[in-house]
């Protein structure tokens, strides 16, 4: 019923433009941290996906207080993850990148921009993450609780396009894994995705644009990063969120660009993300830390779902991208056919 109304979300209304969210919506650039622009030291360019601006702002301030970060300015460029990755691969300046999914970093490895061993650490180059959550209207008037509820005829769902957004891939992998029993019944998962995309009235280009569409009143439920949901609630937006019983672990990678003119500072910033201080900052900003000790401190903030699927359970990103999201991927084909 929604196919005839499906349009790509290109602009944000004037009312939404006044929201705090819009300061870091797709395509925005700014200086990380409130005081970073007051110095004339080394300048780093962070190219990242649209959602974690609040975390990077706090990281920027804390990093500047360290010996390695003294007088360092971090200029950030935020937009949809896939678009950002392609831009850097094509030569856009960057010192450090933060994308929604690993394949967006892999593209830079193939382009000679990022070292092949960027993810050789114990955390796989991932300093923080999240889980796929449901964001609903106050009181959850449609009583949306499960993945099956999303394909009811009376429910419309907001989620970005996997053709541009990394968060969209996570949003689709969560129900795919749940319905397919971790990939064991591939066809059942694909059949569900075919029904789900029919419930999408718009196609925002990023996770942040999807949030803006939902705040404008579109849709009954928003598929979103848990951290994005927590941010919306902290800003007093008229939303509620919960983590479904079956969901997917989101891993958001960070990598240093080898050609950085300030490689020492870029590496220092990357290393700071994994310190106890850096991990607490990510947790306080709504992101799940990868340090077990810090994660234990914030256990009450981040509920443990009944079943938490991971990308490794589906064969890793190389297999998943080729099978589901690549040029000939099954989910990409479903998505394109729905337009």
N, C-alpha and C positions, 0 to 999 in steps of 0.2 A: 504493500500500500504506500510505501514511502518512495519508491523508485522515481515516480514522476515528479516528486518534490526535491529530489536530491540535488544540491548545488554545492559548489566549493565555497567555503567561508573565506572571503578575501579581505574584508574590512571589519573593523570593530566600531560600533555605534558610539556617538559622542558621550552617551551616558556611561558606557563601560570604559571609555578612555579616561574617565576620572578616577577609576579604580587603581589601587596600588599595583595590582597585577600587571597592568599595561606597561608599567615602567620596565618590565623585563619580558614583554611579549615578543613574539617572533620578529626577528630582524632588528633588535635593539642593541645599542652599544653604550657602554658607560665605563666609569672608573670604579673598580672594586674597592669597597670600603669608603667611609665618609671623608677621611682625611688624606687619602692616598695622593690626591692631585696637588698637595701643597709642597711636595718636594721635587728635587731635580735629579734624583738618582736614576738607576737603571729602570727601564720600562719593559714590562712583559705584556705580551698580548695573549689573552686567554680566548680561545674560540670554543664555544660550548653549546650544548643544547639548552632549550629555553627555561627549563624548570628550576635548576638549583641556584639561582641568583642569590637568594637569601643566605644560603650556606656559604657561597663564595664571598659575599660581603663580610661575613663574620670571620672567615678564614683570612681574608686580606688584611683586616685590622690586626688580627693576632700574629700573622706572619711578619708584619712590619715591626712588631715589638721584639722580634728575635734578632740575633746578631746577623744571621744570613739574610734576613729580609729588610734590614734597616735601609730606609730611603728608597725602597723598591716600589714602583707604581705598577699596578696590574690593570691594564685596560681590557675590558671584556666585550666580546661580540657574541650575542646570543641569538639563536634561531633554531629551526628544526634540525635535528641531529644529522639526518642524511644529507640535507642541503649544506650544512656546515662542513661535513666531511668532504663532499665533492668540491666545495670552494677551496679548501686548503690543498687538496690534491691538485687543483688547477693552478696553484701558486699564490693564493691569498696568504698574507703574513700571519704567522702564529708561532708562539714559543711553547705553549702548552695547550693541550686539547682535552675536553671532557665531553664525551659523547654518551648517548643513551644505550648503544649496543656495540658489542665488540666488532662486528663487521665494518663499522664506520672507522674504526682504528685500522683494521686490516687493509682497508683501501689505501691508507696513508703509508703502510708498510710496503705495499706493492708499488706505490709511487715514489719510494725512496725517501719519504719524509720522516718516518718513525722507525727506530731500530727493530729488528726482528725479535729481539728478546725483551721487548717492552713489558710483556706479561709473564716474565720468568719468576716473579716473586711468589711467595706463598699464597697471596690473595689474587694472583692472576692480573695484577695491574688495576684492581678494583678497590678504591679506598672507602666506598660507601655504597649502599644500595637501598632497595625498598621492596614492596610487594604490590601486586595489583589489588586495588580496592574499589568498592562501589561508593559513589557519592550520590546522595538522594536529596530530595526536597525535605524541609522540616516535617517531622512526623512520619516520613516515608509513606505518603498517601497511597501509592500503588502497591504497598506491601511487597517490595522487591527484596528477596532474600538469597536466591540461588541463581546459578547460571541458566537454569531452565526458565526462570521468570523473565529473563531478558528477551526471549523469543515469543513471549505472549503477544497476541494481536494488539493489546491496549498499551503496550510499552514501546517507547522510542529511546534509543541509546545514543549517547554522544561519545565518540572516540575519534582520534585523528586518523589520517590516511597513512597506511604502511608504505606508500610510495615515497613519502617524504619524512615521516616521523619514526624515530626509534621506539617511542613509547607506544605507538600503535602496534608494533610487533609484540611487545610484552602483553598488551591488552588482548591480543588475539591468541597468543600462546597459552595464556591461562585457561580459557575455556577449552581450547583444543586439547590440552593435556588432561583436563578434568574429564571431558567427555570420552576421549580416546583411551583413558586409563593409562596415562603416561606414554602415549604413542603406540600402545599395543593394538589398538583398533583405529588405524589411520583414517579409514573411510568414515567411521562414526564422527570423528573429530571434524573432518572436512564438511560433512553434511550439516553439522551444527553451525560451522562458520558461514556456510551458505545461507542458512536461515538468519543468523545474527546480523550479517551486513545489510539485510533487508530492513532491519530496524534502525539503520543509521540515516537520519534526515539530512545531515550535512557532512562535509568532509574537511574539517580543519586540517591545517598543514603541520601542526605541532601539538604537543600536550598542553602547552600554555594557551594556545588558541582554542583548544577544545574546552578548557576551563572557562574561558571568556564566553564561548557560545552558550555553555550551560548557565552561566550567571546572567546572560541575556534572557533566559527563560526557555531556551530550546532543550527538548528532551526531558525524560523522566528520571534518567540515571546517567551518570558520567562514569566511564571507566577511567581510572586515574592511578597514578602513583600514590601510595599512602602518604608520602611527604607532601605532595601537592594538596591532598585533602586536609592534612593537618594545618597547612598554611592558610587555606581558605577559611577554616574554622577559627584560626587565631586572628584573622582579620575581621571577624564578625560577620562573614558572609552567611546568608540564609541557607545553609547546607548542613547535612549530617553525613558521616561516612562510617563504613564498617568493612572489615576484612572478611571476605567469604570463607566458608569452611574449607574449600579447595581453591588454592590460588597459586601464584607463580613468584619465585624469587627473582627480583630485578637486580642485575649487576651493571653498574654504570662506570665504565673505565675512564682512566686518565692516563695520558701519555705525553712525554716531552718530545718536541719536534727537534730533530737532530741539527737542523740548520740554524737554530736559535742563535742570535747575536749575543744573548746573555744566558748561555747554556748553564753556567754555574748557578745562577739565581733560579733558573727554571727547574733544575734538578733539586735545588734546596726546597723550593715551594712544593714540588711533588713529594719529597720525603716528609715534609711537615704534615701533610695530609694524614700520614700513618702514625704520627706521634700520639700519645695519650691526649694531649691538648687538642690536637686536630680532630681526633676521633670524637671527643666530647662535643666539640663544636658542631660536627656533622649531626650527632645525635640530638643535640639541643635544637638544631635547625629542622628536625623531622626526618632525618635519614638514618637508616639502620647502619650502625658502625660495624666494621669487619673485625675489630679487636675484641676477642672474647671477653676480656675483663671489663671493657667499657660497655659492651653489649649487656653484660650482666647488671651493670648499674642502672640501665634504662629498660630493664625487662618489663616493668609495668607500663611503659609508654608504647611498647611494640608487642602486641599480642601474638602468640604462637598459633598459627592456623592448624586445623586438623591435618591437612595434607598440603605440603609446600613442595611443588614441583620445581625442578631446576633445569637449566638448559642442558646440562650434562646428561640428564635422564633421557633427553630426546636426541642424544648423539653429538651434542656440541654445536656451536654456531656454524661451522663449515657445512655440516650435514643439514642443519635446519634451514640455513639460507638457501642452499641449493634446492632442497626439496620443497620448501614452502614459500620463501620470499624472493628468491632469485628471479631472473628474467623469465624463466619457465616454471617458476614455483607454483604450487597448487593454490595457495592462499592468494598470491598475487593475481592468478587467473580468475579466481572467484571475485576478487575485489574489482578488477577491471570489467568483468562481465556485468557487474551490478550497476555500473555507471550509465 
